[in-house]
Amino acid sequence: MGCLSTTACLVCRNMKNLFRHFVCLVAVCMLAAPAHDAAAGADIECIKSASFLAPIEAGADHNYPPDREVNVSHLALDLTPDFKQRTLEGKETFQFKPNGKPVQELSLDAVDLTILSVTSTEAIQGWQATAEKLIITFAAPVPMDKEASVTIAYRAQPTQGIYFRTPEMGYKEGDTHLFSQGEAIEARHWYPCFDAPNAKFTSEVMCRVPEGMTAESNGRLVSEEKDPATGLTAFHWSQEKPHANSLIAVAAGYFKKLEDKHDNVPLALLTPPSEFSEAPAFFRDTKDIMGFFDMEIGIPYPWAKYDQICLNDFVAGGMENTSLTLLTDGELFTAATENIIDSDELVSHEMAHQWFGDLVTCDDWSDIWLNEGFATYYALLYDGHKNGHDSMLYELYRNARQITGMQNDTNAIVRRTYGDPMEMFSYLAYPKGGWVLHMLRSELGEDLYRRCIKTYLERHQYGNVVTEDLRKVIAELSGRSYDQFFDQWLYHAHHPELEASYSWDEKSKQAKVSLRQAQKIDQNVLLFSFPLTIRFKGKFGTVDRPILMKEKEADFYFPLESAPQLVRLDPSYTLLAKTTLKLPNDMLYAQLADKDDAMGRLLAIEQLKDKKDKEAVLKLKEALNNDPFYGVRIEAASALRSIHTDEALEVLLASTNQPDARVRLQVVRGIAGFYRDTAYASARNVLENEKNPAILDAAITALGNYARPEVQSLLIKFLNSVSYRNQLAAAAVDAMRSEDDPAYIAPLMETLRTREADFRSRGFGSGLDTLAYLARNEEKKDAVREFLLGYVNHKKESIQVAAIKALGTLGDPRSIAVLQTFANAAKGNPPQAAAEKAVADLRAGRKPVDDFKNLRQEVQDLEKANREQSKELEDLKKQFAAKGDTTAKPRSKSKSGKKEGN
């Protein structure tokens, strides 16, 4: 799937914008980003689940691919959705042959499906439907060489797998639609199946919808016919090349379509009618991306068409169903955002999956990095193709910071110790998987790498793969085993933590570089072996010296004509590591001034942000305003915020006139990190003169730091403003939460009451929780409690869950009785889990959210008391001094604890 809407980071938003996914999804992207922040939208699909950025618990149960007792050759679905009732009538036929031995019993995954009938070309003794399985028993074992078929009639009211978006649920009239989701194991919720990735077969889907609607599925459209008896139009799609069960998809409803073509491949983007005006900007690079992948991968796009559909509140950033990618409409954007938001990362990530994930598919979720790592990396390759190599390296740099910043990083990319398959869709599969491919490409060289990947795809196309399949191809074509590489990077955890130091010996004319691997080595984390280039620049020119680092500690000596002015480890940025090389200021400044080395400039800024001297601030000012690469300018603005001196703020205030909107946004955010009158005035100036909604969003949010009379009227003004996706109103909600003033309760409640349709679901849910947060310390909470209770049965699950959580935030025990009705429901659904936690928090008598405002006030009170006591002590000292030395001196305790006298 694509970067955790992004959340997603989503995110986590566009990896160049932030996605950051899902990627993005990315952090980090989406999970940590404010609910309203379009610039922190869903990363790459990164964001398939909340596990994307969470440390993963080791020691879970071992998981293996299920047995394949039969080989399915074809599956056909005939679907009739009822949009009013949000139900599905279905008939499924699948053809199979026993695998390895005769089969008398078939067990299919089927959750919450009402099975109406089961028939077969073979005599059936009986069938039974349990809560999770459909078990079919044949009268006699089906022979190994015989092809048989089973037909199942069923109906469902799915809570997973099929998702409706209708006016009755709060979605716009005229935009009614539904969509499916298969990955990881949701297909079982909308048709009986073998719900695992380790089998491939052809498929076809017939979907019958009301006149005026359209239905899309995998493959090519065979027919579109209206049934005069029912008035429904049947769309018949055929996927004639084998693919995995989780990639079968359907989307149906009212859509508008934008079309194009790459060579002979039809391309299309569909959106709900109300969102079609944003379609051209989203779709504009699709053709170029496919052309690049055809060239880079060396295998032409393998399917009949490529359609993308943007959907309301999609379950992830994107999902790469075969020839039919489903996407969140949250990634649509307007031209007003300039270059802060674009669709390239998401579109390229999902399209790369058509080769990596669809043409070849991981045999088991343990190897999901073969899907997600490839899609992440090839999206970066497209970024480099379109925006330059430095842009690609910058994204790798940001990914590396995320990876090396993770705590409890003791899980391997490839492992069988997980509970739910979605646990495997984490930063390990996405950005770290992408980094593994970048290291392979760097070691092999671009041409040999391309030949390896093309061979890998050709050898396993329309089939399943495990990590060892990739290693075998690389070993075969390179002549090297790569066992150690795969063992340390894929089958074991973590990365090198490289501590480095440099010194120069003038007598011997030698540079010394000492390296130490500081990571904790145990059964999960190995001592790494890796090639490393060390670059020296000086009057002698540029000298690159390759080494092999395989020891815990090692010293390396390099004869040079004179002392170098620059020392760079890994100058081409080909190693995933947490590297520390402290350099003197003159070297850092020289590195920051090296116009041929954008990565070196980024790394110099990383060290300069820990310095607070005025010269460092001036160097960062120069970088912020004059560096040729936007990523360096962004990082310079961020570093000045970290330095957090008056001089750093003055530089930021003087640097707001940035032509690149991405840099301008970071400068505004940097200024918002200061609590100063000048910072407040700057935010007000942005609100008066800026047009970009993403930057206005940041300035509005910054107002939450200032409890001033005029701020209240400004925030209420923006709360009632009209903007794309209500972004500015959502920013005002976030600022109100920061200001934590109960005066906002009434206007916020009124806006939520009257303008629900203007908000995105996530933004509206954030508004509910903010309302509860503002009222949590009020004596009378009845009005807010009753308002929130009005949403606990909302048809949009995301809003329902938000209302339940908000009741926990409110902290009113009178909500317990209602919440308990949800908590007592069957486990395993989000409303039940949210209610259970809210009830536990309320009964424990603790506030479910940190009361930062009160904590801050307590700290300020203590500081004030301390100042008063210090003043009193000084006064006493002065009184003693005025009286002369006539009193006994106070005695103190020595380190041993004994009292010492005069």
N, C-alpha and C positions, 0 to 999 in steps of 0.2 A: 504494500500500500504506500501511498504517498505521505511526507513530512507531515503530528498530533495537531487537527485544527486547533500542524500543528498544532488548542489551547493554543508548537506548535505551536509547538514548538513543541499543526500547526503546524506550530509554530511553526525560530525557530522559528522578522518574518521572512520575507525573501532573504536568502542567505546574504544577499548584498544589501538588503534593505533593512531588514528586519523591522524574516522567517525565519528575526529568529526567534530547515524546520524543527511533511513531514516529516518538513523535514519539518522542521526545518525543524525531518521533523518526528528553528530552531532552536528557548531555553530555554531557561535558557530560553529560548524562543518563546514558545507559545504558552508553556505551563506557567511561567512566571510573569508573562506579559499582562498588563491590564486588560480587562475584558473588552474595552472599547477600542484598543489600540490597533488600528488597521495596519500600521507599519510593523506590528508584531504579530501579524496574522499567522495562519497555519503554515508551518514549514512543510516542509515537504510533507507529505502525508504523515511526517514525523509525528506523526501525531496521531497515530493510530490509537494510542492508548496512553494512560497516565504512567505506564511503566517506562516510557521512552527515556526519561531522565532519572528514574529512580534507581538507586543501588539495588542489586538483585540478590536475594537471599540464597546463599549456597546451601546445599544439602537437601534440596527438594527431591521428590520422587524421580526416578529415572523413567524416561519415556522413549518408546521405540515405535517405528512405523507399524501400523496394523497389518495383519496377514492379508494377503490377496488371494482368497479362496476361489474367486472367479475373476476373469478378465472381461470387463465391460467394454463392448465395442461401440455402442451408440446409446444415447439417451435422448428421449423426446418429451417435451413438456407442452401441455395445452392448458393455458391459464386464463381464467376469467375473474378479474378483480372487481369488487364492489366498493367504489370509492366512498359511498355514504356510510356503509357499515364497516368499512375498513377490514374486509374479509377477502378470502381468496378461494376460489373453486379450482381444483387442478386435476389433471389426468396425466399420469407419467407412464411411459413405456421404455424399458431398457432391455437391451440385448446383451447376452453374456455367454461365455463358455467356462466350464469349470477349469480350474488351474491346478494341475498336479495330481488331483484325485477326484473321483465323482463327488458331487455335492448334493446332500439331501436337505440341508437347511441353510437359508440365507438370512443374515442379520443386517438390517439397514439402520442407519442413524435416522431417527424421526422424532422430533421433540415438539410436543403440543400440536400434533396433527391429528385430525379426526379422520381415520381411515374408513372409507365407505365400502370399498370392495377391492379384492385382489384376484386377478385372473392370470393365467399363464398358458403358454404352449405346452407345458408339462402339467400332468395331473397334480393338483395340490391337495394334500391331506388336511391342511388347516393353516391359519395364520393368527397371530396375536399382536396387538399393539400395546406396548408398555409406555411408560412416561417418556422413555428415551429411545426406544427401538421398535422397529417393525420386523417381526420374525416370521418367515415364510417356511413352512415345512412341506416338501414334496412327497407325494405318495411313494415314489421310488427315487433313488439317487439319480441325478442327471449325469449321464456319461461324460467323460472328459472331452471327447471329440464332437460333442453335439452342441450346436448353438440353440439357445432357448431365449425366450423373452417373458417378461412379467409386466403386467399393466395394473396400475394402482390408481384408483379414484379416491380423492381426499378433499378435505377443506380445512381452512385454517383461519385463525384470527391472530396473525403473528405479532409478537412483541419484539422479535429479532428477525433478521433475514430479509423481510419485506417491510418497508417504511412508507407510510402514507403521509402526504402533505395536502391537507384539504382546508376549505374555509371553516368547517366545523372545528378544526384544531387551531384556528387563529391565523391561517395563512391566507394570502390574498385571493380574492375571487378572480377567476380566469387563469390562475397559476396552478391549479390542481394537478398533482402528479404523484407517482410512487416510484420507488427504486429498490433494488435488491442489494444485498451485501453477502458475499460468500466467505471471504477470508476473515479469520482463520477457519472457524468451524460454525458459521451461521447458516450455511445452505440447508442443514438439517431442519431448520425452522420453517422452511417454505416448500421443501419437497423431500421425500425419502431418498437417501443416497448413501454411498460409501464416502463419508465426509473426511477425506484425507487427501494430501497432495500426491500420493505415490501411485496414481493410476491416471491414464489419459485415454480419452475417447472422443469421438465426434458427437455433436449434439444439434438439436434444433428446438426452437421455441416458437409456439403459436400463442399470441396474446390477443385477447378480444376486449376491445375498449369502446366506449361510446363515440358516436360520430363527432368528428372535430378533433379528437385526440389522436396522438400517434404513439406507437410502441416500438422501441428499439431493443435489439439483442445482438448476440455475437454473430459474426459472419456476414453473409449477403442476404438481402431481402428477396425472398422467393416470390411472394405474392402479397397483395393487399386487397382484401375482398370484404364487401359488406354483406352481412347475413340479413336478408329481408325479414326473417322470422323474429329475430331478436333486435334488429337495428344496430347491432354491434359490428364494428369493423375488425376483421382478423388480420393481424400482421404476422406473416410466417417468415422466420429467419432460420438460416441453415449455416452451421459452423462445420465446414467439410474437412477440416484438418484437426487432428486430435489436440485436446487441451485438458487442463486439470479441472476437477469438479468445482473448486473454489472460484474459478474464473467464469463460470456460467452466470449470466447477468440479464436483467430486464429493467427497463425504465419506461414508464408510460404516463401519458398525460398531455397537457397543453404545453407545447413548445414552439419556439420559432428557431429557424435553422439558418446558419451561415455556411456556405460551401466553398471548397477550393479543390485542387488536385495536385498531387506530387507524382510526376511520371504518370503511371496508370492507376495510382491509388487514390480513390475518392477520400477527401477530408471534409469533416463537418464539425461545427460546434453548435449545440442546441442549448437554449436557456429558457426559463419561464418567460412568457411574453413581456412581463413588466420589467425584466432586466436585460432585454435584448439590446438596448442602446449601448451597453458596456461590452457587448460581445466582440466587436471588431478589434479593440485594443487587446483583449485577451487572446484572440485567435491569430494575431498578426504574424507571429514567428513560428507557428506550427509547421508550415511548409519548409522553412529553412532548417528547423530542427530535424525533421525527417531526412532531408538531404544530407545533413552533416552526419547523422548516424549511419545512413547507407554507406557513406564514404569511410568513416572511421571504423565501423565494425566489419565492413567488407561483405556483408550479407544483406541483400535488399530486404526491405520491410516484408515480413512473411505472410501477412493476412489479407483478406479480401477488401478491407476498408479500414479507415481509422476515424471513429466518431468520438467526440467528447461531449459530455452533458453536464452543465452546472445545475446543481440541485439545492433546494432549500434545506439548510441544516443537515447536510450530508454528514455521515458518521465519522469521516476522517477528512484529511486534506484532499485525498484522491484515492481511487482504486483502479488498478490496471487490468480490468477484465479484458479478455481477448478481443481485440479490435473495437472495444467499447469502454473507454475510460470514463468513470463517473467521478465528478469533482464537486467540491463545496462551492456554492455561489459566493461564499465569503472572500474568495480570491478575485472576484470581479472588482474593477477599479475604474476611476475616472481620470481624465487627463489632468485634472487639477493637482493630483499628487506628484506630477512631474516624474522623476525617476526614482522616487522613494519606493514605489510599489510597481512590480510588473509580474507577469505570469510565467516568465521563462523557466524559473527553477522548477516549479510544479509541473508545467507542461513537459519539460525535457525529462524530468525524473520519471513521470508516468509513461512517457513514450519509450524510454529506454527499457522499461519492463516488458515491452512487447517482444523483445529479444531475451532479456534476462528476467525470467519469472514466468513468461508465457511460452515462448519457443522452447526454452529449457526451464525446467521447474525443479526446485529443491525436492528431494525425495521425502524429506521429513522436516519438521519445523526446526530441528537442531541445526540445519544447514540454511536457515532463512537468509543468512548474509549473502548467499549466492544470488538471491533475488534483490535484496535491499541494498547491499553494499555496491553491487554493480550499478544499480539505478542511481544511487547517490553519486558515484564517481563519474558516470557518464554525463550526468547533469553538470558536473564541474568541468568536464572536458568541453561541453558545449559553451559554457560560460567563458572558458579560455579562448575558444574559437571566435566567439562573438565580441567579447570585451577585452581580450588580451590576456597574455600569460600571467601578468601580475594580478589580475582580478581573480583568476583561478587559484593562485597561490594564497591570496588573501582569504578566500573561503576555506582553503585547507588549514590556514593558520587559525581562523576562528573555530573551526571544528576541532583542531588539536587542543586549543585552550579548553574547550568543553570536555574533551576526553580526559586530558591530563588533570583536570580539576575535579573529577569525580571521586567521591569518597568510597571506601570499601570496594575497590575495583578488583575483586578476586574471582570474577567469572570469566571463563573463556568465551570467545565468540561462538565456537562450536562446542556444544555440550548437550547432555541429555538430562541434566538436573534442572527441571522446571516443572511448574504445576500446570498452569493454563498456557496454551500455545502463545497467547498474546504477550506473555512475559519475554518471549524471544524477540519481539519487535522493539528493541531498545537501542540506545546509542551504540551498543556493540555491533549490531547488524548494520546500522545506517552509517554514521560518520566514521566509526573505526573500521568497518568493513571497506568503506571507500578508501581510507588511508592505506589499508593493506594492499589494495590494487595499485595505488599510487606508488608504493614502495616497490612492488613487483615491476611496474612499468619503468621505473627509474633504474632498477638493476638490470633488467633485460634489454632496455633500449626500446624506443617506440616501435620500430619495425618488427623486431622479434616478438614483442608483446602483442602487436596486432595479429601476427600469424598464429600465435598461441590461442588467442581468444577466438579467432575465426575457426580454427580447427576444433576447439572445444565445442563451439556451437554446432558446427557441421556434424560432428561425431555424435552429438546427443540431441539433435533437433527433434522436436515433438516427443521428447522423452523426459526422464527424470535424472537428476544428478545429485551426487554428494561431493563434498569438498575434495575427496581423494581423486575424483575424476579430473578436476582442474589441475591438481598437482601432477598427475600422470602425464597430461598433455604438455605441461611446462617442462617437466623433466625430459620427456622424449625429444622435444624440439630444441631445448637449450643444451642438452648434454650434461646438465647438473641435476642433482637429486631434489633439491629444495625441501628435503625432509625437515631439516632443522628450521628453516624459515617458517614452514607451516606449523611446526610443533610449537615454536615460541610465540608466534603471532596469532594463531588461530585455535590451537588446542590447549594453550595455556593463557593466563590472564596478564593484564597490565601492559607496561611499556617501560623502556629504560628511563630511570631518573638519573640523568647524567650531570654530575658535578665536574666542572672544568676550571682549570686555572692556566694562566699564561705568564711566562717570564722570559726575559732576554738576557743572554750572557754576552756582554760586549767583547770579552777577551776571546772567546771561542767563536764568536759570530754565529751563535746558535739560538734559535727560538725553542723554548721548552713548553710543551702543552701536556698537562697532567689531566687524566680522565679517571673518573670513579663512578661505577654503577652503584647508586645509593638505594635502589629499591630493595624492599625486604624480599629475600629469596626463600621460597618454601615450596611445598608441593603444588601450589597454584601458579607461582610466578618463578620463571627461570632467570638465570643469568643469560643475558642476550648476547648474541654474536651478530655484528652488523658492520657493513662497510661505512666509512665516514670520510668525507673530504674536508681538509682544513685548508683554508685560503689565506694567503698573506698578500697584502698590498703595501707597496712602499715606493721609494725612488727607483727600485729595481723593476717595477712593473707589478704584474700579478702572477703569483705562483700558487698552483693547486697541488696539494700533496694528499693522495689517498692512503688511508690506513684501514686496518681491520681491528675493530675493538671487540675482544672476546673474553677479556679478563675482568675481574672485579675492579682492579686498579691497574693503571699502566701509565708510564711516562713516554713521551715521544719527543725526539729531538730533530730539528730541521736546520741545516746550515743555510744561511741567507747572506747576501752581500752586505746588508745593513739592517738595522732595527726596523721592523715593519710599522707602518702607520695604522694598519687595519689588520685584525685577526678575526676570521669568520669561520665558525663551525657549520658544516652542512650548508654551504652557500646556495645550492640549488634547491634546498628544502625538500629533501627526499626521505627523511627519517622522522617517524613519530616518536617523540621523546619529550620529556620535561627536562630542558637543558638550562643549567645555570652557569654562565660565564661572566663573572664580574670584571668589567674593563675600566681602566682609568678614564676620566672625563674627556681627555683629548681624543682618545680612540672612539668614544661614543659619539662625540661631535663630528669626527671625520666620517664615521659610519652613517650618521644622520644626513650628512651632506653628499653621500655617494649617490649620484643620480642614476647610476646603472644597476642599483641593487635595492629594489623596493622592499624586499624581505628584510634586508639588513637595516633599512630605515625603520621598519616596523619593530624590529627587535631592539633597536636603540631606544625607541620611545618607551618600550616596555621597561627598560631600566631607568630611564629619565623620570618616569612618573613617581619613582620612589625618592626623588631628590627634591628639595625645596629651595635650592639656591636660585638667585636671580638669573644667573647665566643660563641655567637649564630652562627656566621659563622663557627667556628670550629665544633660545634655540627652538623651543616648541612653537613659539609665536611665528617664527620664520617658516617652520614646517606647515603649520596650520594654514597660513595664507599663501604660500608659494610652492608647496610640493606639487609635482605634476600628477601624482597618483591620489585619487580620492580616498583610498583606504588609509593612507598615511595621514591625510588631513583629519579624517574621522578619529583616528587613534590619538592624534595630537590633542584634539579637543577633549577627548576622554581623559587623557593624562593630565591636562590642566585642571580638570575637575578633581582628579585624585590628589593633586598637589595641594589644592584648596587653600592657597594663600591669597592675600589681597592683590598681589601682583598677577597671580594666575587669573583671577576674576577680571582684572582690568584688561588682560589680553583677550579673554573671551568676549568681553563687552565691546572691544574694538574690532572684533572679527566676525560680526554678525552678517556682513554683506558678502555672503558666499553664493556664487552662481550655481553651484551644485547643491540641489535641494537636500541630498543625503548628508552633506557636511553641515549645511545650515541647520538641519534638524538636530544634529549632534551638538552644535554650538548652543542652541536653545536649551537642550537638555542639560548641557554642562553648566550653563548659567543658573538653571533651576536647582542645581545642587548646592547653591550658596543661599544663605539667609542674610540678605543685605538689602538696603533700600534701593541700591542701584540695580540689583537683580530683579527686584519687584518692578521697578520702572521699565526695565528691559522687557519683561513679560507683557506689561501694558502696551509698550510700543509695538511688540509683535502682533498683539491682538488688533491694533489699529491699522497696521500696514501690511500684514502678511495675508496671502490668498490661499496658500497651500493648506488643505485641511489637516494633514498629518502634523504640520508644524504648529498650527493653531491648537490642535489637540494637546501638544506638549506644553504650550504656554498656558492654556486653561488649567491643566493639571497642576502647573506650578503655582497657581493662585492659592491652592489649598494650603500652602505654607504660611499664608498671611491672614490673620484674623482681623481684617480691617473693615470698617463699615461699607466702603465702596465695593469691596470684594463680594459681599453678599448680593448686592444688586446685579453685579456682573455675572455671577454664577447663575442666578435665577434667569437672567437674560439668555444665557447660552443654554440653560436647561429647556427653555421654551423655543429655542431656535430651530430652524429647518436646515438639515444638511444631509449629505449622502449617507444612508444607513444610520442617521441620527448620531453620527460620530461626535459632533461637538456637544450634544446633550449628554452623551455617555461620558465624555471627558469632564463635564461639569459635575456629574454624579461622583466621579472619582475624587474630584477636588473637594466636594462637600464631605465626603468620608474623611479625607485628610484633615479638614478643618474641624470636624467633629462638633458641630454646633447644632443643637436641637431645633434651632430656628428654621432649619431647612426641612424639617419633617413634613410640615403642611404642604409647601410647594412641591416637594418631591412626590408625596403621595398623590397629589392632584395630577401631576404629569404622568405618573405610572397609570393612574386610573383612566386618563383620557387619551394617552398616546401610545398604548401598547403596540399597536400595529407599526409604528414608526421605528421601533427598536428591533435590532436583531435579537434572537432568543437569548443569546448569552448576555448581551448588554442589558436586556430587561431583567434577567435573573440577577445580575450584579446590582441593579437598581433596587430590587426587593431586599437583598442582603444589606445594602447600604442604609435603606430605610430602617431596618431592624437595628443596625449598628448605632444609628443616631438616636434611637429611642431606648436603647438598652438600659440607660441609667435614669430614665424618667420614672416618676412615681406612678403615673397613670399611663398604662400601655394598652388599654382596651381598644382604642381606635386602630392602632397599628396592628395589634394581634388579629382583630376581626378582618382587617384588610388583607393580611397575609393568608388567613384561613380561606379567603375567597379564591386562592390560587392553588390550594393543595390537591385539587382534583382537575387541574388544568390538563387539556388534551395533549399539549406539548410536554413530553416527559421532562425535558430540560428545565422548563419553567416550574413544573410540579416539584421537581427535586430542589430547585432553588428556593421555592416557597417553604418547603419543609426545613431546609437548612437555615433559612432566615428565622424561622420560629425558634430554632436553637440559639441563634445569635441574639435574638430579642431577650432571651433569658426569663420568660414569663412562665412560671410553673403551671398556669392555667391552660397552657397549650398541651400539657402532657396527655390528657385523655384523648384528644384528637390524634396526636402523633402516635399514640400507642396502637390505634387501629391500623396504621400503616406498618408499624414495627412488628405487629403480630402476623403480617402476611408472610407468604412463603419466601424464604431467603433466596438471594440470587438476583434481585432486581434493584436498580438504583434507588427508587423511592423507599423501599424497605430498609436498605442500608442507611440511607440518610436519616430516616425517622428513628432507627435504632440508636444511632449516635446522638441525635438531638435529645432523645429521652434520657439517655445515660448522662449526658452533660447536665441537663436540667435537674435530674434527681441527685446528682452529685453535689449540686449547689455551687458549681463553679461556672465562671463565665466561659463560654466556648470560644471566645476570641480574646486576644491580648488587649488589655485596656491601656494602650500606649499613651493616651492623653493623660490619664490619671497617674501613670507611672512617671511620665515626664514632669508633672506637677510636683510629685513627691520628691523627685531628685532636685528640682529647683528649690523647694522648701528646705531640704536638707542643706543645700549649698548656702542659702540665705542664713539659716541658723548657724552654720559653721563660720560664716563671715562675722556675724554678730558676736559669737563667742570669742573669735580672734580679737575683735576690737575691745571686748571687755578685758581680755587678758592683757592686751597692750596698755590699757588704762590702769590696770592694777600694777603693772611693772613701773609705770611712770609715778604712781603714788608711792611705791616703795622707794624708788630712787629719790623722790623729793624729801622723804623723811630721813634719808641717810641709811647707812648699812647697819641698822640696829636690831634687825630681826634675824632669827635663825634661817640659814639657807635651806631650801628644800633638798631632801635627799633623793637620790635616784637608785635604780636597780642596776647592778652589773649584769654582764651576760650570764653569770652563774646563777643569778637570781638573788644573791646576797645583797643586803642593803649596805650602801657605802655612806659613811659620814663625811664630815668636813675634812 
